[in-house]
Amino acid sequence: MPLTMVETGRQFTVRKIKGRDEVHVFLEGLGLVPGSAVVVVAKNPGGLILNVKESRVALGLDMANKVLV
């Protein structure tokens, strides 16, 4: 299921990243790799706020749809 569809406050594991190589490199730089834990802290019309490896990350909805948990 895409990251945009999960409930806030619950921990999920990244299963797969969809998209081109550039997308994979960008998301890897943020710590979003298969097997990593992620928590959606907040949702807003522009995107998501995530906790990834003890860091807060803002991610737009288009990018968040490429992250499958």
WOWO-V485394 format. One record per residue. N is the residue number from 1. PHI is phi in degrees with one decimal (none if undefined). OMEGA is omega as a letter, one per 40 degrees, with the letter a starting at -180 (none if undefined). D_LAST is the distance of its C-alpha to the last C-alpha in whole Angstrom. Layout:
BEGIN
n phi omega d_last
N PHI OMEGA D_LAST
N PHI OMEGA D_LAST
END
This chain:
BEGIN
n phi omega d_last
1 none i 6
2 -66.4 a 6
3 -60.2 a 6
4 -69.4 a 10
5 -100.2 a 10
6 -83.7 i 8
7 -82.4 a 12
8 -76.5 i 13
9 85.6 a 14
10 -108.2 a 12
11 -84.6 i 10
12 -130.0 i 6
13 -107.9 i 6
14 -68.5 a 4
15 -98.4 a 5
16 -157.7 i 7
17 -116.6 i 9
18 -94.2 i 11
19 118.4 a 15
20 -75.1 i 18
21 -59.1 a 19
22 -62.7 i 20
23 -65.3 i 16
24 -60.5 a 15
25 -63.7 a 18
26 -61.2 a 17
27 -69.3 i 14
28 -61.7 i 15
29 -63.5 i 18
30 -88.8 a 16
31 94.9 i 14
32 -90.9 i 11
33 -127.3 i 11
34 -54.2 a 9
35 98.7 a 9
36 -82.8 i 10
37 -89.0 a 9
38 -142.9 i 9
39 -126.0 i 11
40 -81.9 a 11
41 -83.3 a 15
42 -152.3 i 17
43 -120.8 i 16
44 -142.3 a 19
45 -59.5 a 20
46 -91.9 a 20
47 165.3 a 17
48 -124.4 i 14
49 -108.3 a 16
50 -120.8 i 13
51 -103.1 i 14
52 -132.9 i 13
53 49.4 i 16
54 62.2 i 18
55 -127.6 i 18
56 -95.7 a 18
57 -133.4 i 16
58 -98.1 a 17
59 -137.2 i 15
60 -67.2 a 16
61 -62.4 i 15
62 -63.5 i 15
63 -71.7 a 13
64 -63.5 i 10
65 -69.5 i 10
66 -86.0 a 10
67 -97.2 i 7
68 -103.7 i 4
69 -118.6 none 0
END
